[in-house]
Every structure is written in C-alpha cells, then in structure tokens.
Amino acid sequence: MVTVVMPDPSVALERYIDHLMSGVAHHRVYVPEDVTIDQVVNMHKVVFAIQLDAMGQNLTLWTILKAIQDKGSQPFEGITGMFIVKSPNEWYTKTFTTGLAFYLNQLGCQLMGHPLIEMTQNLNNLNRWEKTTGIDRHKLIVRFGEEKLERFIAHEPLKVTNPHVAVLHASSRETSNTLSLWHMVEKNLRGMDITELHVENGTVLDCIGCPYQTCLYFGRQHSCFYGGVMVKEVIPLIEKSDAIVWVCPNYNDSISANLMAVINRTTALYRTMSFYDRQIFAVIVSGNSGSDAVARQLISALNLNKGFQLPPRFCITETAYDPGSIEMIDNIEQKAQNFANHMMKQF
C-alpha cells in the first residue's frame, strides 16, 4: 500500500496523480484529519505530491507531517519517500524538496536515487528533454512519472557483504575538525573496505560544461576530457564503491570548492552508468551554524541530480570552530560510534 500525501492539490496535480496511481493500491492524505494510527503504523512507501504556492510553500503539508508524528513513535523510520512537486512559477521545486528531504531524512526516511518529479510553470523544466527526444513535454511528464513510480514501488534497501566505501575530503589533517570527526567514526566501522582520498588544492579542475556528446564520449571511456587525478583516482574509486562518504567542513555555508569540483566532474561518469545502487553519507562540521545548508547541497547534487541513494539519517553534524575543539564536545566519541553503527546497518 502506497501513501500519497497531497495537501491542497491543484486540479492539474490531482489529475496527474489519478493517472499515475491508477491500478496501484494506495490511500490519499489531504488534511491532518485523514491521518489515522493504522495508516501510520503501516506506512512504508510515501509519495509526497505537493502543490506549491507563489512563495514556494505549502503550509498544510507541515500540519499533516505533525499529525503523522503525533500518531506514531518514529513514524518515518524505515519508510521510502518520493516527491512530485508542482510550482506556479520557475522557482522552488528543488529548494523546497531539498528542505523537505533533509527534514524527513533526519527522521529516518530513505530516498532512492532520483526521487523527484518536477513540474515548473508550463513544464519548462522539460525543455531540453522535449528538444532531444522530440516528445511533447506533457507526454514526457507522464512517462517519467510512470517509470519513476514503478522503480519506487520496487525499491529495496541496499544489501552488500563487505561493502567498498570511498571517503573523499579536501581537509588538512592537522587542523580539520571535520576530518577528525570522520576518523572517530572510521575506527568504529567493521566489515568494510575503506579507501580515503585527499582531494588536494588545484588537483581537480572544475567542469566547464563540455557539449553533451563530448561528455558522453569520454564517459563511455570511463574518463573525462580534463583528465588528471579525477580520471586516475576518483572515477575508478567511485566505480568500485558501494558508498561514498563526503567529509565536508562548512565553507561559507557551502561545500568546499575542491569537493564541489569532484561532484561536477562526476557528470561524465553519470552519463554512462547508474548510481542507483550506491549510497552517500556525510560528515559535516560548521564553525558556527549552517550544517543543514551543506547537507541540503549534498542531497540536491548527489541524490536528486546524480541519483545516489540517500540512506536514513545520512549525515552526522557538529559545531566546532577552533582546531581540535571537536574533541571537547560532550559524548562526541559515543556520537561517532552511534553513526558508525548506523552506517553498518545500511548494508
């Protein structure tokens, strides 16, 4: 049984859901009063079909989420989510979804790769697809929805024996609180083949947007036009890995430039292979605040865009400013051990 949460749907969104869910056993939640204890207890697959207003919000959604939380102990633990987000303008579909995804993920929700269907004004987000396929955008959105729903219903958590885990960072071993926190986590991990790679300054040129066919050609060679350490070390490491841990200090409420360049350059690999069977985790430390901003960037770039699986509670976050101050946080070793145990359970 699929649960469809669809507060204040427009007529167009309701029609889309009618078509998409035809023949699929489901129940719909429009208002908080539709939430029952039995539904919450049996909730496993949830489609969030959200009609945004002009400010990119849907206030009724949050009252429904509160009603779900009030009727169950950890109701989002172990559920798989998918998003259909419709906007009356060109904005908010991704920013709204990354915020909602982060919130639900911290409550235990997992996401398959590419869990979002976007509908901006006049379906302009499908312009490129319409041009490259020759198929009308209104037919495309139906096709995409059908394919994504089928994959969503069939999705199961990743199960791997002796998983290969890649760890990517661009931090100083002498001063980085973020790297120190990762090493606290790492020493508690068992049954994993872990490879840590330091992405040094200047070693990974950022993507400058090669033509699609150029990127596709090099992707088929498991390479990239710009070569370097990305081709020699990073791409082979990602190819053989079951999960990637992103060690991300908060730089101006953003992922560091070196790691963002790695994410951008994975596009060549993404052209020719699926990341659906790979998970992402993150270790994030902020000097003051904003760890959630970095986490949302990772969700947007790697789960929504590139299609990596997002396991429940995919990140550990802390606040530490002075070098070494991560060691002073209360119970930090226990927190690191808990996150390590959590990572191991995801396989």
C-alpha positions in Angstrom: 0.0 0.0 0.0 1.4 3.4 -1.0 0.5 6.5 0.9 0.1 9.7 -1.1 0.4 12.9 0.9 -1.1 15.6 -1.3 -2.2 18.8 0.6 -4.2 21.4 -1.3 -3.6 19.9 -4.8 -4.4 21.9 -7.9 -6.8 20.3 -10.4 -3.9 19.5 -12.7 -1.9 17.8 -10.0 -4.9 15.8 -8.9 -5.4 14.6 -12.4 -1.8 13.7 -12.7 -2.0 11.6 -9.5 -5.2 10.0 -10.7 -3.5 8.7 -13.8 -0.2 7.8 -12.1 -1.8 5.8 -9.2 -4.4 4.1 -11.4 -4.2 0.4 -10.6 -1.9 1.0 -7.6 -3.2 0.2 -4.1 -2.9 3.5 -2.2 -4.7 5.9 0.1 -4.5 9.6 0.0 -4.0 12.2 2.7 -5.3 15.6 2.0 -5.6 17.1 5.5 -4.4 16.2 9.0 -7.8 14.6 9.8 -7.1 12.0 7.1 -4.2 10.6 9.2 -5.1 7.5 11.3 -3.0 5.4 13.6 -3.4 2.3 11.4 -2.2 4.2 8.4 0.9 5.5 10.2 1.7 2.0 11.6 1.5 0.5 8.1 3.2 3.4 6.3 6.2 2.1 4.2 6.1 3.9 0.8 5.1 7.5 0.7 4.6 9.8 -2.3 4.7 13.5 -1.4 2.7 15.2 -4.1 3.0 18.9 -3.3 1.4 21.9 -5.0 3.5 25.0 -4.1 2.1 28.5 -3.8 3.7 31.5 -5.4 6.1 31.8 -2.4 7.3 28.2 -2.8 5.4 26.9 0.3 2.6 24.5 1.2 1.6 25.2 4.8 -0.9 22.4 5.0 1.9 19.8 4.4 3.6 20.7 7.7 0.3 20.2 9.7 0.0 16.8 8.1 3.5 15.9 8.9 2.9 16.9 12.5 -0.3 14.8 12.6 1.8 11.8 11.4 4.4 12.4 14.1 1.8 12.7 16.8 0.2 9.4 15.9 3.3 7.2 15.8 6.7 6.6 17.5 9.3 7.4 14.9 6.7 7.1 12.1 9.2 7.9 9.3 11.7 5.3 10.4 12.3 2.9 7.5 9.9 4.5 5.0 10.9 5.3 1.5 9.9 8.6 0.1 9.3 10.0 -3.4 8.4 13.6 -4.4 6.2 15.2 -7.0 6.4 19.0 -6.8 4.5 21.4 -8.9 5.2 25.1 -8.9 3.2 28.0 -10.4 6.5 29.7 -11.5 10.0 28.7 -12.4 11.3 28.5 -8.9 11.3 26.5 -5.6 10.8 22.9 -6.9 14.4 21.9 -5.9 14.9 24.2 -2.9 11.6 23.1 -1.4 12.3 19.4 -2.0 15.9 19.5 -0.6 14.5 21.1 2.6 11.7 18.6 2.9 14.1 15.7 2.1 16.6 16.8 4.8 13.8 17.1 7.4 12.4 13.7 6.6 15.8 12.0 6.3 16.7 13.1 9.8 13.5 11.4 11.0 14.6 8.1 9.3 13.2 8.4 5.8 15.3 6.9 2.9 15.3 8.0 -0.7 16.0 6.1 -3.8 18.2 7.9 -6.4 16.3 10.5 -8.4 13.2 10.6 -6.2 11.8 13.9 -7.6 9.4 14.7 -10.4 9.5 18.5 -11.0 6.7 20.5 -12.7 7.6 24.1 -13.1 5.4 26.7 -14.9 4.3 25.3 -18.3 6.7 22.3 -17.7 9.6 24.5 -18.8 11.9 22.3 -16.8 11.4 19.7 -19.6 12.5 22.0 -22.5 15.8 20.1 -23.0 14.1 16.7 -22.9 11.5 17.8 -25.3 14.1 19.0 -27.8 16.4 16.0 -27.5 13.6 13.3 -27.7 11.1 15.0 -30.0 8.3 14.1 -27.5 5.8 16.6 -26.2 6.6 17.7 -22.6 3.1 16.7 -21.4 3.6 13.2 -22.6 7.1 13.2 -21.2 5.9 14.1 -17.7 3.5 11.2 -17.8 6.2 8.8 -19.0 8.7 10.0 -16.4 6.1 9.6 -13.6 5.2 6.1 -14.6 8.8 5.0 -14.8 9.7 6.6 -11.5 6.7 5.2 -9.7 7.5 1.7 -10.9 11.1 2.0 -9.7 9.9 3.5 -6.4 7.5 0.6 -5.7 10.2 -1.9 -6.5 12.9 -0.1 -4.5 14.5 -2.1 -1.6 17.4 -1.0 0.7 20.9 -1.9 -0.4 22.3 -5.2 0.9 26.0 -5.7 0.4 28.6 -8.0 2.0 32.0 -6.4 2.8 31.0 -3.0 1.1 33.6 -0.9 -0.6 33.4 2.6 0.9 35.1 5.7 -0.7 35.9 8.6 1.6 36.5 12.0 -0.1 37.9 15.0 1.7 39.9 18.2 1.0 40.9 19.0 4.6 44.1 19.5 6.5 44.9 16.5 8.7 46.5 18.9 11.3 43.6 21.3 11.8 40.4 19.9 10.4 37.7 19.2 13.0 35.6 17.5 10.2 38.4 15.1 9.3 38.9 14.3 13.0 35.3 13.5 13.4 35.4 11.2 10.4 38.3 9.3 11.9 36.4 8.9 15.1 33.6 7.3 13.0 36.0 5.2 11.0 37.7 3.5 13.9 34.3 2.0 14.8 33.5 0.6 11.4 33.8 -3.1 10.8 33.4 -5.3 7.7 34.1 -2.5 5.2 36.8 -2.0 2.7 37.6 1.7 3.2 39.6 3.9 0.8 40.3 7.5 1.8 41.3 10.0 -0.8 42.5 13.6 -0.2 41.5 15.9 -3.0 44.3 18.5 -2.8 44.0 22.1 -3.9 44.3 22.5 -7.6 44.3 18.8 -8.5 40.7 18.7 -9.7 39.7 21.3 -12.4 36.1 22.2 -12.2 33.7 21.2 -15.0 33.3 23.9 -17.6 30.3 22.3 -19.4 31.5 20.3 -22.4 28.9 19.7 -25.1 26.7 16.7 -24.3 28.2 14.4 -26.9 31.8 15.2 -25.8 30.9 14.4 -22.2 29.1 11.2 -23.3 32.1 10.1 -25.4 34.6 10.4 -22.5 32.1 8.9 -20.1 32.0 5.8 -22.2 35.8 5.6 -21.8 35.4 5.9 -18.0 37.2 9.2 -18.4 36.8 12.9 -18.8 38.2 15.5 -21.2 40.2 17.2 -18.5 41.9 14.1 -17.2 44.1 14.4 -14.1 43.5 12.9 -10.7 39.8 12.7 -11.4 40.4 10.1 -14.1 43.3 8.4 -12.5 41.9 8.1 -9.0 38.5 9.5 -8.2 36.4 7.9 -11.0 37.9 4.4 -10.5 37.2 4.7 -6.8 33.6 5.7 -7.3 33.1 3.0 -9.9 34.1 0.2 -7.4 32.4 1.7 -4.3 29.1 0.8 -2.8 29.0 4.0 -0.8 30.8 7.4 -0.7 31.4 9.4 2.5 31.7 13.1 1.9 33.8 14.8 4.6 32.6 18.4 4.3 33.5 21.3 6.5 31.2 24.2 6.2 32.8 26.8 3.9 30.6 29.9 3.9 27.5 27.7 4.2 28.7 25.7 1.2 30.6 22.6 0.2 34.3 23.4 -0.4 35.3 24.2 -3.9 37.5 21.1 -4.3 34.7 18.7 -3.4 32.2 20.6 -5.5 34.5 20.3 -8.4 34.6 16.5 -7.9 30.8 16.4 -7.8 30.6 18.4 -11.0 33.2 16.3 -12.8 31.3 13.1 -12.0 28.9 14.1 -14.8 31.0 12.3 -17.3 30.6 9.1 -15.4 27.0 9.8 -14.7 26.3 9.9 -18.5 27.2 6.2 -18.9 26.4 4.5 -15.6 23.7 4.5 -12.9 24.4 5.4 -9.3 21.2 3.9 -8.0 23.0 1.1 -6.2 25.4 3.4 -4.4 24.7 5.3 -1.1 26.1 8.6 0.2 27.0 9.5 3.7 28.4 12.8 5.1 30.4 14.1 8.0 29.7 17.9 8.3 31.2 20.3 10.8 30.4 24.0 11.0 32.3 26.7 12.9 29.1 28.5 13.9 25.9 27.2 12.1 24.7 26.0 8.8 25.5 22.3 8.7 22.0 21.7 7.3 22.8 24.1 4.4 25.7 21.8 3.4 23.6 18.7 3.9 21.0 20.1 1.6 23.6 20.8 -1.1 24.7 17.2 -1.0 21.1 15.9 -1.2 20.4 18.2 -4.2 23.6 17.5 -6.1 24.0 13.8 -5.4 20.6 12.3 -4.6 18.2 14.5 -6.6 20.5 15.2 -9.5 23.1 12.4 -9.8 20.8 9.6 -8.4 22.8 8.2 -5.5 20.7 6.5 -2.8 20.1 8.6 0.4 20.1 6.3 3.4 18.1 7.4 6.5 20.0 10.0 8.6 22.8 10.1 6.1 24.9 12.7 7.9 26.5 13.4 11.2 26.8 17.1 12.0 28.6 19.0 14.7 29.6 22.6 15.6 33.3 23.2 16.3 35.4 26.3 15.5 38.9 26.2 16.9 41.3 23.4 15.6 40.9 20.4 17.9 37.7 21.7 19.6 35.7 18.7 18.2 37.4 16.7 20.9 35.8 18.9 23.6 32.2 18.2 22.5 30.2 16.2 25.1 29.9 12.5 24.2 31.5 13.0 20.8 33.1 9.6 20.8 29.7 8.0 21.5 28.1 10.0 18.8 30.7 8.9 16.3 30.3 5.3 17.4 26.5 5.6 17.0 26.9 6.9 13.5 29.3 4.1 12.6 26.8 1.6 13.8 24.1 3.2 11.8 26.3 3.2 8.7 27.0 -0.5 9.1 23.2 -1.3 9.4 22.6 0.3 6.0 24.3 -2.6 4.2 
